[in-house]
Amino acid sequence: MHLNPEQKISPAFEAYLADSKRRDKYEAVVIYQAPQVEISPSYDRTHVARAQAAAHTQIANRIHSVVHDMLNDDFRMSRIGGSALPALTVELTPAALYDLAKQPDVVAIMPNQRINLIQPEFIAYEELHRNEARLGVTWGLEHLEIPNLWSRSRGRDISVGVLDTGVYGNHPALNGRVRDFVVIDPLGRRISAAPMFDGGIHGTHVCGTIAGGRTPEGVAIGVAPEADLYVAGVLMGDSTLRTLFEGIDWAVEKGVDIINMSLGFNYHEPMFTKVFEILIDQYEILPVVSVGNEYLGNSSSPGNSHNALAVGAVEKMGRNKVDVAFFSSGASLVFPTDEENKVVTKPDVVAPGVQVFSCIPPMLRPGGAFLYTYMNGTSMASPHVAGLAALLMGAHPKASVPEIVQAIKETSRHPGGEAARPDNRWGYGLIDPKEAMAALCS
């Protein structure tokens, strides 16, 4: 589809340009049109990323030449990592921004703005902990009947990229699960670090819900306990869109099947759909994103992109009942000029996100050091869905990303029935792993 230059520029630039002067410069992230590359059927995802990165070089050089002519060499430009993603960052004046948008190779331009962790909450539930210790499984895994699927799949040979605060790789619940780790600093540089560490506790908790093992008391915490984790610490310091894109590029290079993100910014960024198109269409990677903790009527980007699998949170209300958590974001976004996606309703699905028990780095508290805790947030819900996707991919390795997404969404249970979905509280409903697995068999 041919886009006008104005359609390529993120509306977020309006705030930047309102009071800008002619020579003011702003760092932008540019997505450009990826060339079609002949890929051998025998290539795995890592080889595909290398082939795409090589093909992207010519277009990136062409954009460099265009910007050079505009600004007379007075600018900085750099490609994203190995450029598995067709993306780069560049300093632009207001005039150069619009001129660059006119270039046919350019697909989208976004300001390199701050991204934030979707903040969880700490909680403590002694009675719940006693029940989970008795059952040998967290309430979320029990309610979703996840252990019943482990005879079919435990996520073996499926890789999940976790873009978060990092991970405490020496945690006993994650023994052997974290295959690689990188820190992305605020300048977008990749930094190898050993031992693996968590800049907070969030990333470790998320990793535990996706692929953790059992606690010393025998409580299973991970949905897909044999999945492999590739963790990029993208939320350390003043993280920006560049930091996030660098983490995505790294995860693509590692050949992941799924990327889990519990981060974003509090508005709709329409250009992010282009990034997810690349992940899904070129690399067959499923993006799973928290929808946000800003209550009904709000949503976070990139979770509110129409092609993200956005996840809201439910809480346990009784023995067999759940309801959407009060903080879980949800919104219906209307785009009159977009015929294909005129109305986008988020979240897509909901999953356990309150009173979620998982692993954390050692924390000193009264009574000793603790390695596990309960947390609330849609950040705790999205790893349940990422873990489910890993189980489904493990059991059905030939299923495409759209087929996995359709199975998860269409089999979800909405309390209002088929006619009520999707809405902006439940989406399509609470995920139903058993039915999703069965749907892929039909």
Secondary structure, 3 states (H helix, E strand, C coil): CCCCHHHHECCCHHHHHCCCCCCCCEEEEEEECCCCCCCCCCCCHHHHHHHHHHHHHHHHHHHHHHHHHHHCCCCCEEECCCCCCCEEEEEECHHHHHHHHCCCCEEEEEECCECEECCCEEECCHHHHHHHHHHCECHHHHHCCHHHHCCCCCCCCCEEEEEECECCCCCHHHCCCEEEEEEECCCCCEECCCCCCECCCHHHHHHHHHHCCECCCCCECCCCCCCEEEEEECCCCCCEHHHHHHHHHHHHHCCCCEEEECEEECCCCCCHHHHHHHHHHHCCCEEEEECCCCCECECCECCCCCCCEEEEEEEECCCCCEEECCCCCEEEEECCCCCCCCEEEECCEEEECCCEEEEEEEEEECCEEEEEEEEECHHHHHHHHHHHHHHHHHHCCCCCHHHHHHHHHHCCECCCCHHHCCECCCECCECCHHHHHHHHHC
